[in-house]
């Protein structure tokens, strides 16, 4: 097929993709105009991974809506700082729970603690997450196990623990924070994408089953956000180069969105009971393009992979945090837009 023939063949497909995207956007706007946000003052929300980043911002927005907020995470000192931030923001009722939801028993204990304290659980936000960045050759089976434990099994356990209580009280809301990496495959994020795809499928299917019982399930797929969370991500292979490209992309205005705006959208979708929310026009475009032009999109991802660091010759399995992977490229002027959010969102060490 000649180039001109290919372009003629792609023309109608591209037009259809734009039409689908326009209909999607228009339907979303109309839906939000006609659906009212319910009054949730005095209701109870549990946010896992709520000590920093997007989880902390979601907790703040829920508190501003008048909800009693419980944030859960692994680090007690980080949780204490987050609680102080929420109280300073005027959130009246904030509780913390130290937990590792990758542990099989912790999910039931966390939900039981919320019910014991407040008598109900009206909104569950599964936000706890982990991310490892690097090429396939530098990833181990343990990396996939960890990603699945945090992104699939932990949300499943908290949902199984919370749903009986929600049924007994006549309904509830669940929000699962997946990712654009749970809608399209991204190179150098394979364990992350695999586990987020699993969460997206789990969340969507559960939403279909639970809606008749008055329990809404919202699947959230954010694109890149300026939370400053890349400092606490893990990097493998040529970890300094991996950290640099990831941090710069996460800080670029055209590619990334404000984390505060993302949190507002998540809470709005949760309270309205929306089935799905994709955050950021680059993420929405990627979803439409991957569905309408799968081969072209795959070629684009393959090209982007050529620009990323090569695997290490030894296939090193070592992991380094963002703090251990800094270079002259990151942090730098190229990541400046994420510096302030990192401090505001409790992403920095206590010192």
Steps between C-alpha positions, in 0.01 A plus 500: 500500500644836400533790738219695330273195513580453869420862575168473313418185696586659832302817428153360579634313802662814641177692440305229679743518793450875525123456479502241779719729712265794438192296591675374815590853608156639419323220686721557805419872506124442462504232768669730749259782425195289580626283787513660843771426754344348815543642848757281679555705813555272799559193282816287541778454243804272509792590272781247468836643406366824646818628662643675194454586135164456333360307797569789737338748259193276462470476878516879523225543241278244675555681828405830340178335385425433867594134523677335792828384352717199588836476325698175498864442405811310610710784646378632836713816492378579149141445615548736795629774268208442263250523785649830614474634145134402479418652837683820402285511184188511716400134476322436828505121527815312395618157619802295399568127477845350456470197274664303220217399271728259316451288811198272462355568847541878511211588267234354729667654805501846341133485398404357840684786675307759296166332572582468871586870528232658283232233459501515118714522189343699219792550260806283443784642289759240399795725421801317648755438229858428405692548178824362360646652186745317277536265202353152487843332522569667836170394659462185708203283585503658845435841341184364337394331824538826693307701242215248497492483881459877532286581194277192470487292815496789750203679335317169461547426871385841617196479273410154625531629857298819436219372275307304769482815714390710202230246416378504860473880504323512163781612271838665467768616262831347399776674304791305352794713389640320197704685236530578132748212533193287570349596163803506265837327520798725577862385449724478807190471722406138431434370857312822576288474183429130549369558852307816412334324204392233750360766734312671216335172402418408858353843573290518183358151544419553868326826416267317264405249769468733798305790352166323546576485874552874528880475500673703230854414388701774330812403305744791478777502239720807539772594257820666619441727800718760666498351851878477545455129566786400269740557790340202675478276194754221437735479203693209352763448234669832419309651787623859470398521135168327578431748779586794275257418219223405741538813716520734200191347335314519831580873523425608143181714482377364165545139608399526865210648698476679832464248782258732679274513196524122468392454863202729447393297196537172690282617788240643263481171307489299822216696656300491177558124468661519155612167356832624361718808497803551275696807612685726257448552129828320408370193685158523333665538161720197567195287587314604183808463278590156634144379432452665159856463364657211693784431255591866467489544877717190551753638252504829691565319829775295335661822375484654847668189640798567270549831681509340845811362675625158396500206743815442701732235358485296818121524529540651847202446729593779743245775573569862590263769621471834327706649782782258412473570126542876470719654230562834333181442300270428793428680718570805283320785330328230291326359809434830677122480462503193726726644771228692683238222471755254641531714814128573521397137451724352770731336245819633665677350803427658837836682499 
